[in-house]
Amino acid sequence: MLVSLALIEFSISGGSHTAWVELDFRPLTCAVMLVVNALGHGGFFAPLVQFAEYGLPTDLPHVAGCLLLSFIDGFVSGFLIAIFYNLITIIRENSPARPALYFGIAAGIVLSISSALLALTVTEYGMRIVSFDFTIRPLWLFFTFAPIEAGHAYAALKESYIYFPDDRTGALWWALWGVIDGFVWGTILAYAYLKLRIRVTDKVPDNKDCPLGKS
């Protein structure tokens, strides 16, 4: 939700009357849109498709609706990450605990699902979205700024990552890229969180040495 709010604010501060929002973690929205479209009622989401293509109006009702939807999708994504994290922990119960690694794997699975659903939604609804202008995906920075000679293989990989796919094969590619991206940022965030928590815990005095602890 905060990422969407930040992108809306950037658009408004730049003088734009419409705003782009983050589309990566939208599993619930995309799943509902695909089901409704399969039932022959995809036209119901025509306004949402227009917002995705041309930008979200920056008036209060639309922004409030966008943030609410962002929160719901974000909650669903976080819930799914927690489920997969717990499953991995159970599977690896007799192995040394690696919470940052497990969280990264769980985040990769969820971003893979979300990426595939988003790609299928874009394809099924014929959205005229071409590519990312910004994203939370780590590999986007590599493909955008890496000083590499653009050979055919590299160009094909970059195109499959940067541009929205046109078919289900492209959706599969996006799912694979989602695994890598989710694993990278999920592991980094979890590792940073664990390190920060350890430092904070080390600074908290033991209860036995605290007057309140003796009461």
WOWOHU-V381071 format. One line per field, one symbol per residue. psi: psi as a letter, one per 30 degrees, with the letter a starting at -180 (. if undefined). burial: # if it has 9 or more other ideal C-beta (glycine too) atoms within 8 Angstrom, else .. A space follows every 10 residues. Layout:
psi = ???
burial = ???
//
This chain:
psi = eeeeeeeeee eefggkflkk lkgeiheeee eeeeeeeffg hfffgeeeee eeeflkkgle eeeeeeeeee eeeeeeeeee eeeeeeeeee egeglkkiee eeeeeeeeee eeeeeeeeee eeeefhkhke lkfllgkefe eefefkikki leeeeeeeef eekklfafee eeeeeeeeee eeeeeeeeee eeeeeeeeee effkkkefgk efff.
burial = ..###.##.# ##...#.### ##.####### #.##.##... .#..#..##. #...##.#.. .##..##.## ####.##..# #####..##. .#.......# .######### ########## #####.#... ......#.## ..#....... ...##.##.# ##.##....# ########## ########## #..#...... .........# ..#..
//
